[in-house]
């Protein structure tokens, strides 16, 4: 049993069993061809699949969400999965209808049937209470067809949806290898991280970074927090530093975050580092670095070269570094400097290094340095939820499943 009090693959019999395996292989796709651009998440499932070679596996995942360009079927994913496991992989263009149920009934040991995009079912697009999820059409149609449910979708564990929580409550359930590994790595950061412990936080979403900053600083689990992206701008604004006119406009809707940032800054001045310079695009679109208090009119697109140098030094000397979110608009030519160099400094460091969030992991993989981090998380949101002290509905459901199985044994 793990410290999280859920069952793992070591606690359950899988041979010849009919298993629903929930994974998260929601991957970046080329918008026009729907070709897979980065298969990190698909490869991450291979250890669990290897352990289930003698089972009858039905695999479910989602890809994107309704209304988005990359909301598409799972055919390319099933082809990519076939390349990284020893089982025969098949695909069915249905989720809970008669066609899918007939195919599920025919799965033999050593085969993997990939269901179509779970979010093609409307019920998979809403978060709800566990008792409501148990009553969904999704759970009622699928749960009778399986002996066991394995949740390996750490990246979706912060969602309370039928495939994550409903099926886990309806069936004997355990965590897959990836879920187990992710929880161990991320939870460890909140127990006794090796010091000095440094967090590098960037990206566009500041609302999920501030709770992380608050949680780790109030519990004294970090020595330094290095900010880039929108979080850096919010803190600069909170500190009454001058920011560009365009950034000022973008901040208009973030009053709550600015207020929270201000109170964190007052309390933890010595631990929160903001950029000393920022990079802008000049009239020709070329990179130009400016000291903090002399911004251009346009939005800042990256941390400046001096900041990169300061941050890289801090990271190289850290015993633990956790990074989530890029430090600038790294897709734009010339503005990937901050994110790239800080990632490279992490890769050089001898400390325990963890990176998470799709953009950052994708960039590390493009740079060919992803193998050099101690833990590469497949998650963005779930990792941040855990680091901000929230419990994950998917994990809570696994804990309930372990309790049910223990009670059955004792009765």
Beta strands, then each sheet from edge to edge (+ up, - down):
strand 1: 18-22
strand 2: 56-60
strand 3: 88-91
strand 4: 111-114
strand 5: 148-151
strand 6: 173-175
strand 7: 197-201
strand 8: 224-227
strand 9: 272-273
strand 10: 277-281
strand 11: 287-291
strand 12: 302-303
strand 13: 320-324
strand 14: 352-356
strand 15: 375-376
sheet 1: 3+ 4+ 2+ 1+ 5+ 6+
sheet 2: 9+ 8+ 7+ 13+ 14+ 15+
sheet 3: 11+ 10- 12+
end
